Amino acid sequence: MKIYVGGCARRAMPALILLAGMFALATTAAAQTPALVQATMEVTDLGGNPITSIEAGGDFLLRAIVQDVRQPTPEVSGVFAAYVNVDFDPSVALIEPGTSLDHAPFFNILKSGDLSVPGQITAAGGAGVSLNAPGSDPQLLWSVMIHAEAPGTTTFTPSYFSAPGEEWLLYGLDSVPPFMQDQVEFVGTSLTVVPEPSTFVLASVPGALLAIVAVRRGRAKRRK
C-alpha cells in the first residue's frame, strides 16, 4: 500500500522520515525529563564539617540531603517526603550494631530506615511535619554515624525507594506516586579510610638525647 502526501507517491518516503524524526525527538525529550529532586550523600566529621578521608578506627557521619530543583522554581516548593537506599563497602565502613538513624526534625513522621544488613541502608527517610512549604533550599533528610573499619575507599551510592505510605512527594505538585522514580537525581560520595599512625614514639626528645650521651660516655670509659 502506498502512502500519498501532497498527491505524490514520491513524497511519501520523506514524509515518513520526517514523522520518524519527530517521534524520536519526542521519545528523547521524554527520556531526558529534567530532575525534580536531587538526593545527595555527604560525609562529615562528628562536628558536621565535610571530610574526604579519616583514620581507621574513627567515626563519621553520613548525611542524606534532598532538594527541590524544579525550574523555574515554583511559588510553593520543597520536599515533603523522601526515601532512599544506600550501598557501601562494609569492609571499609561499618554501621555498628545498636546504631540508629537520626531523622531530621522536619522529616519526623512516617519515619523508616533499616540498618540491619552490613553495607546497606534501606528505605531511609520520612515525611514533613508541616504543611508550610520550606522552599527550594537543601534539606537534611537524615544522618547516621558510621565507623571507619579498615583502610580503603568506599563510595556511598544512593538509589530510589518507594512503597505504599513511603512515597516521594513535593509541595505544590499534585501527582500520583511514584511519579518521582525517573525524576530524582542521585549524587553519591566517596570516603578514603587511611591507616592509623604508628603508636611507637619516643617518650621525649630530651630523654632520647640523654640516652645517646650516656652511651657515648660509656664507650669513652671503656676505651680508657
N, C-alpha and C positions, 0 to 999 in steps of 0.2 A: 504494500500500500504506500502510495506517495503522499507526502505532506506538502501542500501548496501554501506558499507565503507570497502575498502580493501578486497572485495569479501566475507564478512561475515556479516550476518544479526545481529549477537550478538554484533557487534561493533557499530551498528547504534546508540544505546542509548548513550554511552559515547561520541560519536562524536557530537551528538545534544547538550549534556550538555556542551561540550567544546565551541561550537558555541554560545550557550546561554550566557555562561560566558563572552566570548569576546564581545558580544553585550552589556551586562550590563556594562562592563568596559568602553566601548566607550561612552555609554549614560552618565555614571557618570562623565567621563572626560569632556564631552560637558557641563554638568550642572555645573561643577566647573571651568569654564573658568576663568583664572586669570583676576582680575580687570585691566582695562586700565587707569582709572582715579579715584582719590579719591576726594570726596567733603566733607569738614569738617566745622562744625559750631564752632565758637569761640566767647566767651563773654569777653569783656574788659571794663575797665572804659573809661571815655571820653578821657583819655590820651593815650589809646592804650595798657594799662597794663592788662594782663589776670586776671580775678576775678572768684570766685565761689560763692560769696554772696554779697549782697548790702542791704542797709537800705531802707525800704519803703519810697517812695517819691523821691528817687534818679533816675538818668538817666544813662544808659549804652549803649554800642554799641554791636550789633550782627554783626559778620563778617562771610562772606562765603569765604572759601579758597578752591581752586581747585589745583590739582597737577597731572601731567602726571606720572604714576607709572609703565609704561611698563618696563618689564625686559626681556633681558638686555636692558639698556637704549639706544634707537636708536640715531643715529648721529643727526637727526633732531627731536627735541622733544619739548613738551609744549602743553598747552591747548589753542586752538584758539577760541572756543566758548562753553559756558555752561549756562544752565538754570535750576533753582531748585525751588521747592516748599518747604515751611517750615511751620510746625504746632507747636503751643504752647498754653499755657493756658492764655487767655486774662484776667482772674480774678486776675492773679498774675503779668503779664507783658503786657503792652498795648502800641501799637503804636498810638500816639496821632494824631488827625486829622491835616492835613497840613504837616505832616512829609513826606519827600521824600526819596527814595532810593538813596544812594550815590555810583554810579558805579565807580570802579577803573579806573584810566586814561587809562590803557591798554585795558580794555573792554568797549570802549566808542562808539561803533557803534552797530546798531541793538539792542539797549537797550530796556529792558522791565522790568515790575515789578508792580504788583497790591497789594496795601496795604489796600484796602477798607474794607475787612472783618476782624473783630477783631479775633486775634488768628491765622491768616493765612497770609503768604506771597506767592504770586502766580506768576509763570513764571518770576522769578527774575534772570536776567543775561544779557549777552551781548556778542559781538564778538570782536576779536582783531583788533587793528588799524594798525598793522604792519604785513608784510609778512615775517619778520625775526623771526625765532623761538626763544622763550625766554628761552628754556631749561626746565629741569625737576624739578627745584626748585618750592616750593609752590607759588601760585599766588593769590593775593587778587582779588576776583570777585566783591564784593560789601560790603557795610556796611550800617547799619540803626540804628538810635537812638531809644531806647525803654525806656518807663517809668516804674519803679518798682511800680506797683499799690498797692499791698497789700501783707502781709506776706504769705509765702508758697513757694513751689518748683515747677518749671516748666522745662520741657525738650523741647529743640528746635530740632525738628525732621525733617531732610531734606529728600526729595524724588525727583524722576525723573520727569522732564518736557521736552516735545519736541513737536514742532509744525512746520508747514512749515515756513521756514525762521528763526526758533529759535531751531536749532539742536545743539547737542553736536559734536564738531569737534576737532581733534588733528592735530598738524603739522606733516607732513611727513607720514600720514596714509590715503590712498585712500580707501574710503568705501562709501556706500550709507546709509545715515541716515534712521532710528535711530539705527545705529549699536551699540550704547553705552548702550542701555536700560538694558541689563543684565551684563554690564561690568563696571558699576560705583559703587564704594564702598562708601556708605554714613555713615558719622560719626556725630552723634548728640552730644549735650552737655546740661548740666543742670545748673540752677542757683537757689540759695536759696535767697529769699527776707525775711529779718528779720525785726521785729518791730522797729520803731523809738525809740530812747532812751527817757525816761521821760523828759518833759520840765520843771518840777518843781525842782529847785535847790535853795539853799540858796544864797543870794546875795553875801556874803563873809564870810569866816570862822571867821575873826576877829570880824565882826559885830555880828555874832551869839554868839560869846563868850561874847561880851559886854552885849547882851540882857540877857544872863544867869546870869551874875554877877549882873545886875540891879535887876532882880527878886529876887535873893538871898538877896540882901541888903534890899529890900522892906519887905521881910518876917522877917528879923532880926529886923527892926524898929518896926514892929507890935508886936513882942514878948516883946519888952521893955515896 
